[in-house]
Amino acid sequence: TEYQYKWSSPMKIQKEPRDFIEHTQGIFQALKSRIDKENNQLYVAMDTI
């Protein structure tokens, strides 16, 4: 993926730490959003079956 390529070494992270942090936070936010949807929609729907 783009993330793996862009941040594939400590040197790349050290060169652009703010970009690394922003990119990583974006991934964590997307993951949190998915988990929230699963917890609040998917699992609720599954409980009704």
Phi, psi and omega per residue, in radians:
T1 nan 2.929 3.124
E2 -1.038 -0.746 -3.121
Y3 -1.049 -0.840 -3.117
Q4 -1.071 -0.703 -3.139
Y5 -1.221 -0.833 -3.056
K6 -1.130 -0.635 -3.060
W7 -1.993 0.725 -3.026
S8 -1.431 -0.040 3.132
S9 -2.609 2.694 3.087
P10 -1.022 -0.578 -3.139
M11 -1.101 -0.713 3.131
K12 -1.137 -0.678 3.124
I13 -1.184 -0.752 3.136
Q14 -1.130 -0.535 -3.124
K15 -1.236 -0.603 -3.099
E16 -2.393 1.123 -3.038
P17 -1.096 -0.649 -3.133
R18 -1.152 -0.720 3.098
D19 -1.119 -0.702 3.107
F20 -1.068 -0.794 -3.133
I21 -1.094 -0.801 -3.135
E22 -1.094 -0.776 -3.137
H23 -1.103 -0.766 -3.134
T24 -1.152 -0.727 3.108
Q25 -1.091 -0.628 3.090
G26 -1.086 -0.716 3.106
I27 -1.147 -0.783 3.123
F28 -1.089 -0.671 3.126
Q29 -1.153 -0.723 3.096
A30 -1.101 -0.713 3.108
L31 -1.128 -0.762 3.109
K32 -1.065 -0.739 3.130
S33 -1.077 -0.751 3.126
R34 -1.123 -0.780 3.129
I35 -1.089 -0.742 3.108
D36 -1.057 -0.760 3.119
K37 -1.101 -0.744 3.114
E38 -1.065 -0.812 -3.106
N39 -1.157 -0.677 -3.014
N40 -1.647 -0.293 -3.109
Q41 -2.143 -0.999 -3.051
L42 -1.111 -0.940 -3.081
Y43 -1.195 -0.562 3.066
V44 -1.124 -0.768 3.114
A45 -1.121 -0.694 3.139
M46 -1.149 -0.579 3.128
D47 -1.170 -0.389 -3.131
T48 -1.458 -0.182 -3.119
I49 -1.430 nan nan
